[in-house]
Amino acid sequence: MRNVYLVTAFLVVLTVSIFGFRGRISTKPPIEVFPDWAFPGMKQQPKYKHQGESKFFADGRVDRPIPANTVSRDELRNDDALFAGKAADGSWIRGFPAALTVDSAMIAHGRERFNIYCQPCHGALGDGNGITKQYGMGATPTYHDDRLRQMAEGELFNTITHGKGNMLSYADKLLPEERWAVILYVRALQRAQTGTAADVADASAKTSLGLQ
Ligand code: HEC
């Protein structure tokens, strides 16, 4: 019973704060909970914002011009193999850029990205039978034809980077290194469909698989 007033007061505050001033238009500045004169520097902090004005610099601009001959180290893309899939003579590279370490971790990463970004259309096996087929997207090609098996890795990189025909670019979703990892996994998918009995090196595995 003691809490009745408290609860009522709380409900009144809640109701007013949610519904009270909705839709009201005011030309006056909003009420300041922490006025600047009492709490100097809290709301109007002395700082520069982008594109702002500055009295300190002679040209009056906050943004400072980049010194001449500056090269961004983050966006320096001078490795054509890595960033364009091209060799020095402009042809598509075969194999993977020297800057990358091709190992099982790279395949694993490629598999993860592939399953997120490519599988919906190209299917888990890369045979073009992804879920989107059931919804009417029938034109997704399989990776298991000779043209795509022979295609240079650099050209595959270009397809993922810029898209091709009906396929969109994945440059905004996959970093260049990730695109290479996906290509490595696509290669693994292709290889998986072309295995022969000769690939099974272990004699006991051969027996258990019923191979000669
Ligand atoms: C929304 C569906 C869709 C997704 C997702 C998708 N693709 Fe495709 N992909 C297509 C279609 C459709 C084509 C056929 C494009 C054409 O030739 O018009 C294609 C073609 C290709 C080709 C063959 C290009 C050629 O030279 O013929 C490759 C390689 C490929 N995709 C790789 C990928 C990779 C790798 C991913 C994931 C990063 C991916 N695709 C994601 C729909 C998709």
Boltz pocket constraint, residues with backbone or C-beta under 6 A from the ligand:
constraints:
  - pocket:
      binder: B
      contacts: [[A, 113], [A, 114], [A, 117], [A, 118], [A, 119], [A, 120], [A, 121], [A, 122], [A, 132], [A, 139], [A, 140], [A, 141], [A, 148], [A, 156], [A, 159], [A, 160], [A, 164], [A, 165], [A, 166], [A, 167], [A, 168], [A, 170], [A, 182], [A, 183], [A, 186]]
      max_distance: 6.0
